[in-house]
């Protein structure tokens, strides 16, 4: 998967969340959940496992690897652009 232009939450999805009859904390959690699901999908794909099979250890290792890529190769080479 090419993550160079990948969005974890689109503008349209964010607008749909805004329209939902939810409190502000619930809207925040909804956005976070959608984004997290997308990120977990990427992690599972890169790890070669089903999303349901991901372990906390694999997720932590993935974040470490992505951070190392960001530090060594630059932000554009990493999945997370922060």
C-alpha positions as CSV (number, residue, x, y, z in Angstrom):
1,X,0.0,0.0,0.0
2,X,1.4,3.4,-1.0
3,X,0.9,5.6,2.1
4,X,2.3,8.8,0.5
5,X,-1.2,10.4,0.1
6,X,-3.1,8.2,2.5
7,X,-5.6,9.8,4.9
8,X,-6.6,8.2,8.1
9,X,-9.7,10.3,8.3
10,X,-11.1,12.1,5.3
11,X,-12.8,15.5,5.4
12,X,-16.1,13.9,4.4
13,X,-15.8,11.3,7.2
14,X,-15.0,14.0,9.7
15,X,-18.1,16.0,8.6
16,X,-20.2,12.9,9.0
17,X,-18.9,12.5,12.6
18,X,-19.7,16.2,13.1
19,X,-23.3,15.6,12.0
20,X,-23.8,12.7,14.4
21,X,-25.8,13.1,17.6
22,X,-22.7,12.7,19.8
23,X,-21.1,14.7,22.5
24,X,-17.7,16.3,21.8
25,X,-15.8,13.5,23.6
26,X,-17.7,10.9,21.7
27,X,-17.0,12.6,18.4
28,X,-13.3,12.7,19.3
29,X,-13.3,9.0,20.2
30,X,-15.2,8.2,17.0
31,X,-12.5,10.0,14.9
32,X,-9.8,8.3,16.8
33,X,-11.4,4.9,16.3
34,X,-11.8,5.3,12.5
35,X,-8.2,6.5,12.2
36,X,-6.9,3.7,14.5
37,X,-8.7,1.1,12.4
38,X,-7.1,2.4,9.3
39,X,-3.6,2.4,10.9
40,X,-4.1,-1.1,12.3
41,X,-5.1,-2.3,8.8
42,X,-1.8,-0.9,7.5
43,X,0.2,-2.5,10.3
44,X,-1.5,-5.9,9.8
45,X,-0.8,-5.7,6.0
46,X,2.9,-4.9,6.6
47,X,3.2,-7.6,9.3
48,X,1.5,-10.2,7.0
49,X,-1.3,-11.1,9.5
50,X,-5.0,-10.5,9.8
51,X,-5.9,-7.5,11.9
52,X,-7.5,-9.8,14.5
53,X,-4.2,-11.5,14.9
54,X,-2.1,-8.4,15.7
55,X,-0.6,-8.5,19.2
56,X,0.4,-5.5,21.3
57,X,4.0,-6.5,20.8
58,X,3.7,-6.3,17.0
59,X,2.0,-2.9,17.2
60,X,4.7,-1.5,19.5
61,X,7.4,-3.0,17.2
62,X,5.8,-1.4,14.2
63,X,5.7,2.0,15.9
64,X,9.4,1.6,16.8
65,X,10.2,0.7,13.2
66,X,8.2,3.6,11.7
67,X,10.0,6.0,14.1
68,X,13.4,4.6,13.1
69,X,12.5,5.1,9.4
70,X,11.4,8.7,10.2
71,X,14.6,9.5,12.0
72,X,17.0,7.8,9.5
73,X,15.2,8.4,6.1
74,X,13.0,11.4,6.8
75,X,9.4,12.0,7.4
76,X,8.3,11.3,3.9
77,X,9.6,7.7,4.1
78,X,7.6,6.9,7.2
79,X,4.0,5.9,7.3
80,X,3.1,8.4,10.1
81,X,3.8,12.0,9.0
82,X,4.3,13.8,12.3
